[in-house]
Amino acid sequence: MRKISLIVSILLLVGIVGIASAQETLPKGGDDFETAVELQAGSYVTDHDISRKTSEYFKLPIVKAGQMLVVKATNLPTGVDLISNAVLYSEARAMLLPGYDNPLDNVYGAGKTGTYKWLANSSQDLYGYYISIGGGEVNFTAEGTKYDISTEDKFDAGSQTDAGDVFEKALSITPKEYKAYLSGKAGTDTKDFYKVAVKEGETLTVKVTPPAEARMKVIVYDGNRGKLKEEYAPNPGAIVTNSLAITRSGDVFAEVSCDKHCSNNVVAYTLDVAVEPSVEDEVPVGEGEPIVSDEGSEEAAEKAMKAVGKGIAAVIILWIVVPIIFLVVIGVVVYFLLKKRKKQ
């Protein structure tokens, strides 16, 4: 029994040490952007109160296009008037979301959490961000507040990046089903452009299935970037299908969009691209020519030769018979004329 108790105690101790080692103490931050202290992805706990009048600044890990930055704040489980406050900024030091939209703005209450998600577009390959902790003018950010910093892959259509939000950066895809993401209000990734090769006579169908709260739009453009057809969801959660006949072979573009009016959250959607072949493409032969066997070819050639022979024979007969008939007719006419003269 003592051995079992000892083993349990050791396991508990190891678990406690593991949890403690997984969390780092949040270092004291800088006074401004210039002196911001760099942080890596991980969990941090404040070891001091941070003033409501001033903030401490930190530089967050670099994020790739197609990755989502996630910062979660967790207040202490017990306490009175507990508040934590943080603000996220771009690399250009612009506030990402104003206070009324900021999920980390004055998180109030024991055990309460706030999670900030941000998904940028593909205008840059890499993104840098800052976070300021404290301030808020309401109450200090209490010692023991926990901050979890991480990134999540939100790459589009099986790639390792974000589908471009302009024609020049359109992601080339083939007809099939894909998983993809847009930011809605939680970022700048509000459009995804895709490029699909099509042939004249085919029918292209682009179908987007969104989550329940998102109201999405699908536009198809020709190779010259002229708008061909636009479809907009009639209500949040509605599947959007854009289907049209292709009149010219080449590339077409499909734009899938979800801006701040579409959803408050990052949107995971299903993209299904299908192409129905033209009648010519349905011929089951390599070059589109019908299959003809050797036996069939010989038979056809024989029939052709017989037809030619009959034609030649007919011409010869006409050459011989027509003159004879002509001479006979003339002879009969002359005979009757001579006979008539003798009677006179």
The 8 nearest C-alpha neighbors of each residue, nearest first, counted from 0:
[[1, 3, 2, 4, 5, 6, 7, 8],
 [0, 2, 4, 3, 5, 6, 7, 8],
 [3, 1, 5, 0, 4, 6, 7, 8],
 [2, 4, 6, 0, 5, 1, 7, 8],
 [5, 3, 1, 7, 2, 6, 8, 0],
 [4, 6, 2, 8, 3, 7, 1, 9],
 [5, 7, 3, 9, 8, 4, 2, 10],
 [8, 6, 4, 10, 9, 5, 11, 3],
 [9, 7, 5, 11, 6, 10, 4, 12],
 [8, 10, 12, 6, 7, 11, 13, 5],
 [11, 9, 13, 7, 12, 8, 14, 6],
 [12, 10, 14, 8, 13, 9, 15, 7],
 [11, 13, 9, 15, 14, 10, 16, 8],
 [12, 14, 10, 16, 11, 15, 17, 9],
 [15, 13, 17, 11, 12, 16, 10, 18],
 [14, 16, 12, 18, 17, 13, 19, 11],
 [15, 17, 19, 13, 14, 18, 20, 12],
 [18, 16, 14, 20, 15, 19, 13, 21],
 [19, 17, 21, 15, 20, 16, 14, 22],
 [18, 20, 16, 22, 21, 17, 15, 23],
 [19, 21, 17, 22, 18, 16, 23, 15],
 [22, 20, 18, 19, 17, 23, 42, 41],
 [23, 21, 42, 19, 20, 43, 18, 24],
 [24, 22, 43, 42, 25, 44, 21, 20],
 [23, 25, 44, 43, 45, 26, 46, 22],
 [24, 26, 43, 45, 44, 23, 27, 46],
 [27, 25, 24, 28, 45, 36, 46, 43],
 [26, 28, 25, 29, 55, 36, 45, 56],
 [29, 27, 55, 56, 36, 57, 26, 35],
 [28, 30, 35, 34, 56, 55, 31, 36],
 [29, 31, 55, 56, 34, 28, 54, 35],
 [32, 30, 33, 29, 34, 56, 35, 55],
 [33, 31, 35, 34, 56, 30, 29, 129],
 [32, 34, 31, 35, 29, 30, 56, 36],
 [33, 35, 29, 32, 31, 30, 36, 56],
 [36, 34, 29, 57, 56, 32, 58, 33],
 [35, 37, 57, 28, 58, 29, 34, 38],
 [38, 36, 58, 57, 59, 35, 39, 60],
 [37, 39, 59, 58, 60, 36, 57, 40],
 [40, 38, 60, 41, 59, 37, 148, 149],
 [39, 41, 148, 149, 60, 38, 42, 150],
 [40, 42, 148, 147, 39, 149, 43, 22],
 [43, 41, 147, 22, 146, 23, 148, 21],
 [42, 44, 23, 25, 146, 24, 22, 145],
 [45, 43, 145, 24, 25, 143, 144, 23],
 [44, 46, 25, 143, 142, 144, 47, 24],
 [47, 45, 142, 143, 44, 24, 25, 48],
 [48, 46, 142, 45, 49, 141, 143, 140],
 [47, 49, 142, 141, 140, 139, 50, 46],
 [50, 48, 140, 133, 139, 47, 141, 51],
 [51, 49, 139, 52, 53, 133, 134, 48],
 [50, 52, 134, 139, 136, 138, 135, 133],
 [53, 51, 134, 50, 136, 54, 135, 133],
 [52, 54, 134, 50, 51, 133, 55, 49],
 [55, 53, 133, 134, 132, 131, 56, 50],
 [54, 56, 28, 132, 29, 131, 30, 133],
 [57, 55, 131, 35, 29, 28, 31, 130],
 [58, 56, 35, 36, 130, 37, 129, 28],
 [57, 59, 129, 37, 35, 36, 38, 128],
 [58, 60, 128, 38, 129, 37, 57, 39],
 [61, 59, 39, 62, 38, 40, 127, 58],
 [60, 62, 127, 126, 125, 59, 63, 128],
 [61, 63, 126, 125, 66, 60, 127, 64],
 [64, 62, 125, 66, 124, 65, 126, 61],
 [65, 63, 124, 121, 66, 161, 160, 125],
 [64, 66, 161, 154, 160, 153, 63, 152],
 [67, 65, 152, 153, 63, 151, 64, 62],
 [68, 66, 118, 151, 150, 117, 152, 69],
 [67, 69, 150, 117, 116, 149, 118, 66],
 [68, 70, 116, 149, 115, 150, 148, 67],
 [71, 69, 148, 115, 147, 114, 149, 116],
 [70, 72, 114, 147, 146, 113, 115, 69],
 [71, 73, 146, 113, 112, 145, 114, 147],
 [74, 72, 112, 145, 144, 111, 110, 146],
 [73, 75, 110, 144, 111, 109, 76, 112],
 [74, 76, 110, 77, 109, 144, 143, 73],
 [77, 75, 110, 109, 74, 78, 111, 73],
 [78, 76, 109, 75, 110, 79, 74, 81],
 [77, 79, 109, 81, 80, 75, 76, 108],
 [78, 80, 81, 109, 77, 108, 82, 107],
 [81, 79, 108, 82, 78, 107, 109, 138],
 [80, 82, 108, 79, 109, 107, 78, 141],
 [83, 81, 107, 106, 140, 105, 138, 108],
 [84, 82, 140, 106, 105, 141, 74, 107],
 [83, 85, 105, 104, 133, 103, 132, 135],
 [84, 86, 132, 103, 131, 104, 133, 130],
 [87, 85, 131, 130, 103, 88, 132, 104],
 [88, 86, 130, 129, 95, 94, 131, 85],
 [89, 87, 94, 129, 93, 92, 95, 128],
 [90, 88, 128, 92, 91, 93, 95, 129],
 [89, 91, 127, 128, 92, 88, 129, 126],
 [90, 92, 89, 93, 88, 128, 127, 94],
 [93, 91, 89, 88, 90, 94, 129, 32],
 [92, 94, 88, 89, 91, 95, 90, 87],
 [95, 93, 88, 96, 87, 89, 92, 97],
 [94, 96, 88, 87, 93, 89, 97, 186],
 [95, 97, 101, 94, 100, 98, 87, 99],
 [98, 96, 100, 99, 101, 94, 95, 86],
 [97, 99, 101, 100, 104, 96, 86, 102],
 [98, 100, 97, 101, 104, 96, 102, 103],
 [101, 99, 98, 97, 96, 102, 104, 103],
 [100, 102, 98, 104, 103, 96, 99, 97],
 [101, 103, 113, 104, 115, 114, 100, 106],
 [104, 102, 113, 85, 101, 84, 106, 105],
 [103, 105, 84, 101, 102, 106, 85, 98],
 [106, 104, 84, 83, 82, 107, 103, 135],
 [107, 105, 83, 82, 104, 103, 84, 113],
 [106, 108, 82, 105, 81, 111, 83, 80],
 [109, 107, 81, 111, 80, 110, 82, 106],
 [108, 110, 76, 77, 111, 75, 74, 78],
 [109, 111, 76, 74, 75, 108, 73, 112],
 [112, 110, 108, 74, 109, 73, 107, 106],
 [113, 111, 73, 72, 74, 110, 114, 106],
 [112, 114, 72, 103, 102, 71, 106, 115],
 [115, 113, 71, 70, 102, 72, 116, 103],
 [114, 116, 70, 69, 102, 71, 103, 117],
 [117, 115, 69, 68, 185, 114, 67, 70],
 [116, 118, 186, 185, 68, 67, 119, 69],
 [119, 117, 67, 186, 182, 188, 185, 187],
 [120, 118, 187, 188, 186, 117, 64, 121],
 [119, 121, 188, 187, 122, 64, 161, 118],
 [122, 120, 123, 64, 163, 161, 124, 164],
 [121, 123, 120, 124, 163, 164, 64, 119],
 [124, 122, 121, 125, 64, 126, 120, 63],
 [123, 125, 64, 63, 121, 122, 126, 160],
 [126, 124, 63, 123, 62, 64, 61, 127],
 [127, 125, 62, 61, 63, 128, 123, 124],
 [126, 128, 90, 61, 62, 89, 60, 59],
 [129, 127, 89, 90, 59, 88, 58, 126],
 [130, 128, 58, 88, 59, 57, 87, 89],
 [131, 129, 87, 57, 86, 56, 88, 58],
 [130, 132, 56, 86, 55, 85, 54, 57],
 [133, 131, 85, 55, 54, 84, 130, 56],
 [134, 132, 54, 84, 49, 140, 51, 50],
 [133, 135, 51, 52, 53, 54, 136, 50],
 [134, 136, 137, 51, 84, 133, 105, 138],
 [135, 137, 51, 134, 52, 138, 139, 50],
 [138, 136, 135, 51, 139, 105, 134, 82],
 [139, 137, 51, 136, 82, 140, 135, 50],
 [138, 140, 51, 50, 49, 141, 48, 133],
 [141, 139, 83, 49, 133, 48, 82, 84],
 [142, 140, 48, 139, 144, 143, 49, 83],
 [141, 143, 47, 48, 46, 45, 144, 140],
 [144, 142, 45, 44, 46, 75, 141, 145],
 [145, 143, 74, 45, 44, 142, 75, 73],
 [144, 146, 44, 73, 43, 72, 143, 74],
 [145, 147, 72, 43, 71, 42, 44, 148],
 [148, 146, 42, 71, 70, 41, 43, 72],
 [149, 147, 70, 40, 41, 69, 42, 146],
 [150, 148, 40, 69, 68, 41, 70, 147],
 [151, 149, 68, 67, 69, 66, 152, 62],
 [150, 152, 67, 66, 153, 68, 149, 69],
 [151, 153, 66, 154, 67, 65, 150, 159],
 [154, 152, 66, 65, 180, 151, 67, 155],
 [153, 155, 65, 160, 161, 159, 152, 158],
 [156, 154, 179, 161, 158, 157, 162, 180],
 [157, 155, 177, 178, 179, 158, 154, 172],
 [156, 158, 155, 154, 159, 177, 178, 179],
 [159, 157, 160, 156, 155, 154, 161, 162],
 [160, 158, 154, 157, 161, 155, 65, 152],
 [159, 161, 65, 154, 158, 64, 155, 162],
 [160, 162, 65, 154, 155, 64, 121, 163],
 [163, 161, 191, 170, 155, 192, 169, 160],
 [164, 162, 168, 169, 165, 192, 121, 191],
 [163, 165, 190, 191, 192, 162, 121, 168],
 [166, 164, 163, 167, 168, 169, 192, 191],
 [167, 165, 169, 168, 192, 164, 163, 252],
 [168, 166, 165, 169, 163, 164, 192, 170],
 [167, 169, 163, 166, 165, 170, 164, 162],
 [168, 170, 192, 193, 163, 166, 167, 194],
 [169, 171, 193, 162, 194, 192, 172, 168],
 [172, 170, 194, 193, 195, 169, 173, 196],
 [171, 173, 195, 194, 170, 193, 174, 156],
 [174, 172, 195, 175, 171, 196, 272, 194],
 [173, 175, 272, 273, 274, 172, 176, 271],
 [174, 176, 272, 271, 273, 173, 177, 270],
 [177, 175, 271, 270, 272, 269, 178, 174],
 [176, 178, 156, 270, 269, 271, 179, 175],
 [179, 177, 269, 156, 268, 270, 155, 267],
 [178, 180, 155, 156, 268, 267, 269, 177],
 [181, 179, 267, 266, 268, 153, 155, 182],
 [182, 180, 266, 188, 189, 265, 183, 257],
 [181, 183, 265, 188, 186, 185, 118, 189],
 [182, 184, 258, 259, 262, 257, 185, 265],
 [183, 185, 259, 263, 186, 182, 264, 262],
 [186, 184, 182, 117, 183, 264, 265, 116],
 [185, 187, 118, 117, 182, 119, 184, 188],
 [186, 188, 119, 120, 189, 182, 118, 185],
 [189, 187, 120, 182, 119, 181, 186, 190],
 [188, 190, 258, 257, 181, 256, 187, 182],
 [191, 189, 256, 164, 255, 188, 257, 192],
 [190, 192, 164, 162, 255, 163, 254, 256],
 [193, 191, 254, 169, 163, 164, 253, 162],
 [192, 194, 170, 169, 253, 252, 171, 254],
 [195, 193, 171, 252, 251, 170, 169, 172],
 [194, 196, 251, 250, 172, 171, 173, 197],
 [197, 195, 250, 249, 251, 194, 198, 173],
 [198, 196, 249, 248, 250, 195, 199, 201],
 [199, 197, 248, 201, 200, 249, 247, 245],
 [198, 200, 247, 248, 246, 245, 201, 197],
 [199, 201, 277, 245, 246, 198, 244, 202],
 [202, 200, 277, 276, 245, 275, 199, 198],
 [201, 203, 244, 275, 274, 243, 245, 204],
 [204, 202, 274, 243, 242, 273, 244, 201],
 [203, 205, 242, 273, 241, 272, 274, 206],
 [204, 206, 272, 241, 240, 271, 242, 273],
 [205, 207, 240, 271, 239, 270, 241, 204],
 [208, 206, 270, 239, 269, 238, 209, 271],
 [207, 209, 238, 269, 268, 239, 206, 270],
 [210, 208, 268, 236, 213, 207, 211, 238],
 [211, 209, 236, 212, 213, 268, 266, 267],
 [210, 212, 236, 213, 235, 209, 237, 214],
 [213, 211, 235, 236, 210, 262, 214, 261],
 [214, 212, 235, 262, 261, 236, 210, 211],
 [215, 213, 235, 261, 232, 236, 234, 212],
 [214, 216, 257, 232, 256, 213, 231, 261],
 [215, 217, 231, 256, 255, 230, 232, 218],
 [216, 218, 255, 230, 254, 229, 231, 256],
 [219, 217, 229, 254, 253, 228, 230, 220],
 [218, 220, 253, 228, 227, 252, 226, 254],
 [221, 219, 226, 252, 227, 224, 225, 251],
 [222, 220, 251, 224, 223, 225, 252, 227],
 [221, 223, 251, 250, 224, 249, 220, 252],
 [222, 224, 221, 225, 220, 251, 226, 250],
 [225, 223, 221, 220, 222, 226, 252, 166],
 [224, 226, 220, 221, 223, 227, 222, 219],
 [225, 227, 220, 228, 219, 224, 221, 218],
 [228, 226, 220, 219, 225, 221, 229, 218],
 [227, 229, 219, 218, 226, 230, 220, 241],
 [230, 228, 218, 217, 219, 231, 241, 227],
 [229, 231, 217, 216, 241, 218, 239, 232],
 [232, 230, 216, 233, 215, 217, 239, 229],
 [231, 233, 234, 237, 239, 214, 215, 216],
 [234, 232, 231, 237, 235, 214, 239, 236],
 [233, 235, 232, 237, 214, 236, 213, 231],
 [236, 234, 214, 213, 212, 237, 211, 232],
 [235, 237, 211, 213, 212, 210, 209, 214],
 [236, 238, 232, 235, 234, 239, 233, 214],
 [237, 239, 208, 207, 236, 240, 209, 232],
 [238, 240, 207, 232, 206, 237, 231, 230],
 [241, 239, 206, 205, 242, 207, 238, 230],
 [240, 242, 205, 204, 230, 206, 217, 239],
 [243, 241, 204, 203, 205, 240, 202, 244],
 [244, 242, 203, 202, 245, 204, 241, 228],
 [243, 245, 202, 201, 203, 246, 200, 242],
 [244, 246, 199, 201, 200, 247, 202, 243],
 [247, 245, 199, 200, 244, 248, 198, 201],
 [248, 246, 199, 245, 198, 249, 200, 197],
 [247, 249, 198, 199, 197, 246, 250, 245],
 [250, 248, 197, 196, 198, 247, 222, 251],
 [249, 251, 196, 222, 195, 197, 194, 252],
 [250, 252, 221, 222, 195, 220, 194, 196],
 [253, 251, 194, 220, 193, 219, 221, 195],
 [252, 254, 219, 193, 218, 192, 220, 194],
 [253, 255, 192, 218, 217, 191, 219, 256],
 [256, 254, 217, 191, 190, 216, 192, 253],
 [257, 255, 190, 216, 189, 215, 191, 254],
 [256, 258, 189, 261, 215, 183, 181, 190],
 [259, 257, 183, 189, 261, 260, 184, 256],
 [260, 258, 184, 183, 261, 262, 263, 257],
 [261, 259, 258, 262, 183, 184, 257, 263],
 [260, 262, 214, 257, 258, 213, 259, 183],
 [263, 261, 183, 213, 264, 259, 260, 184],
 [262, 264, 184, 183, 259, 185, 265, 261],
 [265, 263, 262, 185, 183, 184, 266, 182],
 [264, 266, 182, 183, 181, 185, 267, 263],
 [267, 265, 181, 180, 182, 264, 268, 183],
 [268, 266, 180, 179, 181, 265, 209, 210],
 [267, 269, 209, 179, 208, 180, 178, 266],
 [268, 270, 178, 208, 207, 177, 179, 271],
 [269, 271, 207, 177, 176, 206, 178, 268],
 [270, 272, 176, 206, 175, 205, 177, 207],
 [273, 271, 174, 205, 175, 204, 176, 206],
 [272, 274, 174, 204, 203, 175, 271, 205],
 [275, 273, 203, 202, 276, 204, 174, 201],
 [274, 276, 202, 201, 203, 273, 277, 204],
 [277, 275, 201, 280, 274, 278, 281, 202],
 [276, 278, 201, 200, 280, 279, 281, 275],
 [279, 277, 281, 280, 276, 282, 200, 201],
 [280, 278, 281, 277, 282, 287, 276, 200],
 [281, 279, 277, 278, 282, 276, 287, 283],
 [280, 282, 278, 279, 283, 277, 276, 284],
 [283, 281, 280, 284, 287, 279, 278, 288],
 [284, 282, 281, 285, 287, 280, 289, 288],
 [285, 283, 287, 282, 286, 288, 289, 290],
 [284, 286, 287, 283, 288, 282, 289, 290],
 [287, 285, 288, 284, 289, 282, 283, 280],
 [286, 288, 284, 285, 282, 289, 279, 283],
 [289, 287, 286, 284, 290, 285, 282, 283],
 [290, 288, 291, 287, 284, 282, 283, 286],
 [289, 291, 288, 292, 284, 287, 283, 285],
 [292, 290, 295, 289, 296, 293, 294, 288],
 [291, 293, 295, 294, 296, 290, 297, 289],
 [294, 292, 296, 295, 297, 291, 298, 299],
 [295, 293, 297, 296, 292, 298, 291, 299],
 [294, 296, 298, 292, 293, 297, 299, 291],
 [295, 297, 293, 299, 294, 298, 300, 292],
 [298, 296, 300, 294, 299, 295, 301, 293],
 [299, 297, 301, 295, 300, 296, 302, 294],
 [298, 300, 296, 302, 297, 301, 295, 303],
 [301, 299, 303, 297, 302, 298, 296, 304],
 [300, 302, 298, 304, 303, 299, 297, 305],
 [303, 301, 305, 299, 300, 304, 306, 298],
 [302, 304, 300, 306, 301, 305, 299, 307],
 [305, 303, 307, 301, 306, 302, 308, 300],
 [306, 304, 308, 302, 307, 303, 309, 301],
 [305, 307, 303, 309, 304, 308, 302, 310],
 [306, 308, 304, 310, 305, 309, 303, 311],
 [309, 307, 305, 311, 310, 306, 304, 312],
 [308, 310, 312, 306, 307, 311, 313, 305],
 [309, 311, 307, 313, 308, 312, 306, 314],
 [310, 312, 314, 308, 313, 309, 307, 315],
 [313, 311, 315, 309, 314, 310, 316, 308],
 [312, 314, 316, 310, 311, 315, 309, 317],
 [313, 315, 317, 311, 312, 316, 318, 310],
 [316, 314, 318, 312, 317, 313, 311, 319],
 [317, 315, 313, 319, 318, 314, 320, 312],
 [316, 318, 314, 320, 315, 319, 321, 313],
 [317, 319, 315, 316, 320, 321, 314, 322],
 [320, 318, 316, 317, 321, 322, 315, 323],
 [319, 321, 323, 317, 322, 316, 318, 324],
 [320, 322, 324, 323, 317, 319, 318, 325],
 [323, 321, 325, 324, 320, 319, 326, 318],
 [324, 322, 326, 320, 325, 321, 327, 319],
 [323, 325, 327, 321, 326, 322, 328, 320],
 [324, 326, 322, 328, 323, 327, 321, 329],
 [327, 325, 329, 323, 328, 324, 330, 322],
 [326, 328, 324, 330, 329, 325, 323, 331],
 [327, 329, 325, 331, 326, 330, 324, 332],
 [330, 328, 326, 332, 327, 331, 333, 325],
 [331, 329, 327, 333, 332, 328, 326, 334],
 [330, 332, 334, 328, 329, 333, 327, 335],
 [331, 333, 329, 335, 330, 334, 336, 328],
 [334, 332, 336, 330, 335, 331, 329, 337],
 [335, 333, 331, 337, 332, 336, 330, 338],
 [334, 336, 338, 332, 337, 333, 339, 331],
 [335, 337, 333, 339, 334, 338, 332, 340],
 [338, 336, 340, 334, 339, 335, 333, 341],
 [337, 339, 335, 341, 336, 340, 334, 342],
 [338, 340, 336, 337, 342, 341, 335, 343],
 [341, 339, 343, 337, 342, 338, 336, 335],
 [340, 342, 343, 338, 339, 337, 336, 335],
 [343, 341, 340, 339, 338, 337, 336, 335],
 [342, 340, 341, 339, 338, 337, 336, 335]]
